[in-house]
Amino acid sequence: MGGGAVACTAMRRPLPFDPIEEAGRQWERRWEEVEVMRAATSIMRVQQIVLARVDEALRPWDLTFARYEVLVLLHFTKEGRLPLGKMGDRLMLHQASVTNLVDRLERQGYVRREAHPTDRRTTLAVLTADGRSIIEAATRAVVDARVGLAELSAADADRLHRILRTVRAGAADFADPPGPAGGSTGSVGRVGGRG
């Protein structure tokens, strides 16, 4: 499934103009910082497009991107299990959201809950055989849809990631270890042409 095939799910009928550019023209007449307003609005719109495209790719398994992320997270662990609290931290979600996602995956038979063997206060989410059986095919569908960003080259996607990582680092979204493994954001400012 290519990017064009799923593009129609994000917006049925293209507008005859770019509403973000038009909002920028109006904004500029009244206020400053039009560039960041356009960038922020574009990020929010692109998030909607990407989610719609990825959700469409995952439709054969009755998954959303959020539920798919839970399955992939569990798949990446040694034993296919994690405490729900740790899942919330890694997925950057509120505990109630993790509980709802696991509830739905449990009803689908992709995940089950287990008591923690040594901590009675903790519940584990465990990837089931059915859950494991769909990971490869579901991931292939997501990759074939270029994770919703079919219009970007690999280099453009990498630049975009580094630019957005700067915003995430500025918001203390993660601790950025120094050195190449940590992917320090020190050089990211040059992406936009500023040193």
Secondary structure as UniProt FT lines:
FT   HELIX           3..10
FT   HELIX           19..30
FT   HELIX           34..58
FT   HELIX           59..61
FT   HELIX           65..76
FT   STRAND          81..83
FT   HELIX           84..91
FT   HELIX           95..108
FT   STRAND          111..115
FT   TURN            120..121
FT   STRAND          123..127
FT   HELIX           129..144
FT   HELIX           146..148
FT   TURN            150..151
FT   HELIX           154..170
FT   TURN            171..172
FT   HELIX           180..182
FT   HELIX           185..192
//
